[in-house]
Every structure is written in C-alpha cells, then in structure tokens.
Amino acid sequence: MTKMSKESNLLVTFSKRRSGLFKKASELCTLCGVEIAIVVFSPGHKVFSFGHPNVDSIVNRFLTRNPTSSSSTTCQLVEAHRNANVRELNAQLTEILNQLEFEKKREVEIEKIHKAKIGKNWWEGPLNELEHGELEQLKLGMEELKKNVTKQMQKIIFEASNTPTFFLGGSSSSNGDVKNIKGLGLSMATNGHTSFP
C-alpha cells in the first residue's frame, strides 16, 4: 500500500474509514460486551478517539497492566448484569435481523409476481411506465373498443325499435290458453288478442 498523494483524497478517505472503524467498534462492544479504546491520528495530526466505557479507564489499565478492582462483589454483579443485557439484546437483534431477511425475500417474491402479472397484462400497469410502442398499441385497442361499443349500441337501438308493439284494443273472451310475456306485464291469448292483467 502506498500513501495517497492528494491531500484532499487522503482527508476524505480518513474521515470515511474513521467513522466506519468507530461504528464497528461500537457494534463489537454491543454484541460481545467488550471494552474497547481506539485512538487514531488524522493526516492533519488531530487526535480522534473512541472508548467503551471510556478511553481513559481502558488506556490507564493498559499502561499499568493492572486490571481494575473487579474482584469486588459489586463489580462482578454489575458485570454479570451487563452481560445478561448484552445476551438479551443480541437475541433480539438476531431475531429482528432474521425477520428483516425474511421480509426482504418476501418483497423480492412479490416483485417477481407483480412483474409477471404486468408482463401478461401490460395495459394494466401505470401509464407512465409504458413504452412508446405499448402506448400506440393501447391507443389502437381503445379506438377499436370504442368502435365495437358504438356498433353494439346501434344494434341494441335497432333491435329495440323493430320489436313488435302491442296495441291496446278491446278484449274478447278467449277459449285458449293464456301465455304470459315476461317483463312486459302482458298476456297473450292463443287466439292472438292481447289482454292486460
């Protein structure tokens, strides 16, 4: 590895790496329950540090090579409680990460289904996502639909105007059967006369 020649690139890279390093150290403290101290020097000779629980206590312990008085019962209880909390938080984090992974897979599957459905029925998709050729095809289809609807409407109107109409007239007694014409409220006798109910 060689040192970067540009000062600005060096500063940007240091800033990114420093924040990434401190973030990883924080995650390591949370996940494993360890105590960490990190001291870094920038290209401009500024000092940056990260420590858990704090930098001074860890540096002092390292320099004196003498662990703090953790032999006392209180410190052991605090440490045990902290470790229990870390284990519980790790379990929760693992569960949440598993749920997140499951939901990501589910999202991918739903997206595949959605794309497959739109692929089959592209005209059902949002108009702003259609390509020029698809829009032209949609326009032609709509014009054809309009023609078909107009033809069907004219056919219905023509059939309605050519249906036989029944005129009101005197009713006579019929000797034959009476047939009901549904929907018109009319009765038709077999002799051809119309009567109303």
MIDOSE-930197 format. One line per field, with one value per residue (C-alpha): residue number from 1; chain; x negated, y, z negated. Coordinates in nm, 3 decimals. Each point is the difference from the previous one (the first is absolute). Example, Ala and Ser with C-alpha at 12.3 -4.5 7.8 and 13.67 -1.06 7.14 Angstrom:
# residues 2
i c(1|2)
ch c(A|A)
east c(-1.230|-0.137)
north c(-0.450|0.344)
up c(-0.780|0.066)
***
This chain:
# residues 197
i c(1|2|3|4|5|6|7|8|9|10|11|12|13|14|15|16|17|18|19|20|21|22|23|24|25|26|27|28|29|30|31|32|33|34|35|36|37|38|39|40|41|42|43|44|45|46|47|48|49|50|51|52|53|54|55|56|57|58|59|60|61|62|63|64|65|66|67|68|69|70|71|72|73|74|75|76|77|78|79|80|81|82|83|84|85|86|87|88|89|90|91|92|93|94|95|96|97|98|99|100|101|102|103|104|105|106|107|108|109|110|111|112|113|114|115|116|117|118|119|120|121|122|123|124|125|126|127|128|129|130|131|132|133|134|135|136|137|138|139|140|141|142|143|144|145|146|147|148|149|150|151|152|153|154|155|156|157|158|159|160|161|162|163|164|165|166|167|168|169|170|171|172|173|174|175|176|177|178|179|180|181|182|183|184|185|186|187|188|189|190|191|192|193|194|195|196|197)
ch c(A|A|A|A|A|A|A|A|A|A|A|A|A|A|A|A|A|A|A|A|A|A|A|A|A|A|A|A|A|A|A|A|A|A|A|A|A|A|A|A|A|A|A|A|A|A|A|A|A|A|A|A|A|A|A|A|A|A|A|A|A|A|A|A|A|A|A|A|A|A|A|A|A|A|A|A|A|A|A|A|A|A|A|A|A|A|A|A|A|A|A|A|A|A|A|A|A|A|A|A|A|A|A|A|A|A|A|A|A|A|A|A|A|A|A|A|A|A|A|A|A|A|A|A|A|A|A|A|A|A|A|A|A|A|A|A|A|A|A|A|A|A|A|A|A|A|A|A|A|A|A|A|A|A|A|A|A|A|A|A|A|A|A|A|A|A|A|A|A|A|A|A|A|A|A|A|A|A|A|A|A|A|A|A|A|A|A|A|A|A|A|A|A|A|A|A|A)
east c(0.000|-0.118|0.105|0.237|-0.167|0.299|0.064|0.376|0.042|-0.197|0.227|0.322|-0.122|-0.113|0.336|0.191|-0.230|0.003|0.380|0.017|-0.260|0.179|0.332|-0.145|-0.158|0.336|0.171|-0.272|0.059|0.374|-0.014|-0.282|0.009|-0.368|-0.179|-0.182|-0.212|-0.108|-0.226|-0.069|-0.195|0.122|-0.226|0.022|-0.133|0.330|0.086|0.331|0.100|0.274|0.035|0.244|0.067|-0.253|-0.343|-0.182|0.084|-0.098|-0.325|-0.094|0.066|-0.209|-0.291|-0.016|0.071|0.213|0.367|0.241|0.127|0.260|-0.042|0.253|0.348|0.168|-0.210|0.067|0.377|-0.008|-0.204|0.236|0.302|-0.161|-0.086|0.357|0.129|-0.245|0.114|0.365|-0.065|-0.197|0.291|0.241|-0.235|-0.035|0.378|0.053|-0.270|0.165|0.336|-0.161|-0.160|0.335|0.180|-0.267|0.046|0.376|-0.031|-0.208|0.263|0.285|-0.194|-0.052|0.373|0.086|-0.238|0.134|0.356|-0.081|-0.192|0.316|0.236|-0.231|0.296|0.098|-0.327|-0.053|0.013|-0.320|-0.192|0.120|-0.233|0.090|0.095|0.219|0.175|0.070|0.137|0.215|0.134|0.095|0.166|0.203|0.112|0.105|0.188|0.180|0.105|0.128|0.196|0.155|0.098|0.149|0.195|0.138|0.098|0.188|0.179|0.091|0.135|0.199|0.159|0.098|0.164|0.374|0.217|0.328|0.291|0.271|0.326|0.319|-0.040|0.203|0.056|-0.250|0.059|-0.370|-0.288|-0.145|-0.377|-0.182|-0.261|-0.260|-0.115|0.276|0.297|0.202|0.188|0.039|0.293|-0.042|0.252|-0.238|0.172|-0.189|0.133|-0.144|-0.002)
north c(0.000|0.348|0.327|0.209|0.297|0.235|0.158|0.041|-0.368|-0.098|0.206|-0.135|-0.360|0.047|0.147|-0.292|-0.263|0.162|0.003|-0.359|-0.113|0.167|-0.146|-0.353|0.048|0.110|-0.307|-0.224|0.151|-0.055|-0.350|-0.143|0.214|0.096|0.316|0.176|0.310|0.129|0.300|0.117|0.293|0.188|0.109|0.348|-0.146|0.032|-0.269|-0.191|-0.261|-0.246|-0.191|-0.216|0.060|0.283|0.045|0.111|-0.305|-0.244|0.185|0.018|-0.370|-0.078|0.223|-0.127|-0.360|-0.020|-0.093|0.210|-0.133|-0.223|-0.250|0.179|-0.149|0.317|0.015|-0.367|0.052|0.302|-0.196|-0.299|0.226|0.176|-0.331|-0.122|0.318|-0.042|-0.360|0.104|0.287|-0.233|-0.244|0.281|0.130|-0.346|-0.044|0.340|-0.067|-0.334|0.174|0.264|-0.267|-0.183|0.322|0.081|-0.344|0.047|0.340|-0.154|-0.271|0.254|0.212|-0.306|-0.079|0.364|0.015|-0.329|0.126|0.329|-0.192|-0.191|0.296|0.292|0.230|-0.029|0.158|0.370|0.204|0.187|-0.331|-0.105|0.031|0.189|-0.315|-0.122|0.339|-0.013|-0.352|0.114|0.292|-0.230|-0.241|0.282|0.123|-0.354|-0.034|0.329|-0.124|-0.329|0.175|0.237|-0.295|-0.190|0.307|0.053|-0.367|0.020|0.318|-0.156|-0.318|0.205|0.207|-0.310|-0.200|-0.060|0.239|-0.097|0.232|0.048|-0.133|-0.150|-0.323|-0.296|-0.323|-0.259|-0.367|-0.087|0.006|0.322|0.057|0.261|0.210|0.059|0.349|0.179|-0.060|-0.136|-0.318|-0.151|-0.226|-0.277|0.168|0.293|0.262|0.186|0.056|0.186|-0.130)
up c(0.000|0.075|-0.151|0.212|0.161|0.000|-0.339|0.061|0.092|-0.308|-0.229|0.154|-0.023|-0.360|-0.098|0.155|-0.146|-0.347|-0.020|0.128|-0.252|-0.292|0.110|0.014|-0.343|-0.140|0.151|-0.145|-0.345|0.029|0.142|-0.210|-0.311|0.026|-0.099|0.282|0.045|0.341|0.059|0.357|0.141|0.306|0.286|-0.156|-0.330|-0.186|-0.252|0.013|-0.255|-0.081|-0.323|-0.187|-0.287|0.044|0.154|-0.319|-0.210|0.274|0.083|-0.369|-0.044|0.309|-0.104|-0.360|0.108|-0.309|0.031|-0.195|-0.326|0.155|-0.277|-0.213|-0.013|0.123|0.316|0.068|-0.037|0.229|0.257|-0.018|0.041|0.294|0.165|-0.045|0.163|0.287|0.057|-0.004|0.241|0.227|0.007|0.087|0.269|0.152|0.007|0.160|0.259|0.084|0.041|0.219|0.219|0.030|0.097|0.260|0.158|-0.009|0.167|0.279|0.054|0.006|0.249|0.224|-0.011|0.072|0.297|0.135|-0.028|0.170|0.268|0.085|-0.028|0.070|0.062|-0.368|-0.110|-0.064|0.322|-0.078|0.002|0.348|0.297|0.319|0.192|-0.284|-0.018|0.375|-0.039|-0.293|0.205|0.290|-0.241|-0.157|0.343|0.096|-0.328|0.067|0.348|-0.142|-0.275|0.257|0.226|-0.293|-0.112|0.352|0.020|-0.331|0.107|0.337|-0.162|-0.252|0.275|0.205|-0.276|0.054|-0.191|-0.149|0.048|-0.253|0.121|-0.125|-0.178|0.096|-0.171|0.091|0.007|0.019|-0.238|-0.127|0.024|-0.202|0.176|-0.269|-0.081|0.195|-0.227|0.297|0.055|0.344|0.069|0.253|0.230|0.047|-0.221|-0.264|-0.346|-0.297|-0.353)
***
